[in-house]
């Protein structure tokens, strides 16, 4: 499918947008494309260590689009306290939230646990994003109730079908730092969870449009930060291969931008680039797994003081 973001994205006047991990890679490219269409505000959410790069991005955008309204907010998805603070500030500051891009992530990192004791990639890529979505759900539902087009856009990866666990999910191992066969499989597991989450969220809240999408093989700094993969392999194999086969972040952002604005979206579905509906991937449409994941996650979030999912 041919998709030109400059021509095919409609006017976004009045839209409130939040992008996690918006300081670099696909997130930054997403923001650069969106600002051309005049949204009311884009919230660029980053870890404290990434504030400087976020400020550089905003400065660069404003040099060509002076009236671009991009607000930097702190968000560490490995900390529930950080997620709660961000959500609370947005609930207070904005009446609406139209587009929620769950974009941030880590890949193939060395064994570690998040602040709440979840395997780090699962905790950051999946659990932190689910908590953020739950906390922002009242605002998303309110926005939809006003007749506005509200979407949750879930950035996943081809890793979810290349190297998932043989059972799909291994939730009973997600409170250990080093489960599964490799750091890359832990990444694949977290991305499969996001696909199943998007499917289930669309069923629980049909007034919203929720989809997952694969940006493709994108050459960003994500895998260069892969501390769980042998550094010599990354230097002499991984990085050169990425340059040879990967697309730019600007191209990698297209599938998510299409999902955020297309009128042809199937709620709960998964898309390959660009706008290619895929329902033949193992585990992606497994309702039993989606239900199991939802129940497990709900219990875990409630155990850590989350408010629970609001009524639809």
C-alpha positions, 0 to 999 in steps of 0.5 A, a space after each residue: 500500500 502506498 502511504 504518503 504521510 504529508 498527503 494522506 494524513 488528514 488535518 489534526 487540528 484539535 487533536 491531543 496526542 501522546 507518544 511514548 519514547 518520542 525522543 528518537 527512532 520511530 517515535 521521533 519520526 512519528 512526531 516529525 510527521 504529525 506536526 505537519 498536520 497541526 495537532 493541538 499538542 503532542 506529548 513527548 514522553 521520555 526517561 529522564 536520561 533522554 530529556 536532552 535528546 528530546 529537547 534537541 528534537 523539539 528545537 529542530 522541529 520548531 526551527 521549521 514549524 515555529 508553532 508546533 506544540 510539543 510538550 516533553 514529559 518524564 516517563 520511566 516505564 520501568 517504574 509504576 510511580 513514574 507512570 502514575 505521575 505522568 498519567 495524573 498530570 495528563 488527566 489534569 492538564 487535558 480535557 481530551 486524549 485522541 491518539 495514544 502511541 505505545 511506542 517506547 521499548 527496550 530490546 535484548 537487554 541483559 537480565 534485570 528486573 523493573 522496580 516492581 519486580 517484572 522481567 525488564 523487557 516485559 515490564 517496560 515494553 508491556 506492563 508499563 504500557 498497560 498501566 499507562 493505558 489503564 490510568 488514561 482510559 477514563 480520558 480516552 473514554 470521555 474523548 470517545 463519548 464526545 464523538 471524537 476518533 480515539 485510537 490506541 496504537 501499539 508498536 510491536 515487532 516481527 520478533 513476535 512471530 520469529 522467536 516467541 516461546 513455544 507456548 506463546 506466553 510464559 507469564 509464570 516466569 515474568 518475575 525472574 530476570 533471566 527466563 526463556 532461551 535468550 534476551 531476544 526471545 524475552 523481547 519477542 515475548 513482550 511484543 507478542 503480549 502487546 499484540 494480544 493486549 491490543 486485541 483484548 483492549 478492542 473487545 473490552 472498549 469497542 468505542 476506541 480503535 485499538 490496533 497493533 502494528 509492525 514497523 518493519 526492520 527499522 535501523 534505529 539505536 534500539 539494537 545497538 543498546 542490546 546489552 544482552 547480545 554479544 557485543 562482537 556479534 552486534 558490532 560485526 554482524 548485527 549493526 552491518 545487517 541492520 544497515 543493509 536490510 533495515 529501513 529508516 525510522 521515517 519509513 518505519 513510522 509509516 505503518 503506525 501513522 497509517 493506523 492512526 489515521 486510516 478509515 480502513 482499520 479493523 479494530 483489534 487487528 495486527 498490521 504489517 507495513 504498510 496497512 497489511 492486515 495479517 491474521 495468519 500469524 501463530 498466537 496473534 488471534 489466540 483468544 484464550 491467550 489474550 484472555 489469560 494475559 488480560 486476567 494475569 495483568 489485571 491481577 498484577 496491576 491491582 496488587 500494585 495499587 492500580 485502580 482497575 479498568 473503568 466501565 466501558 
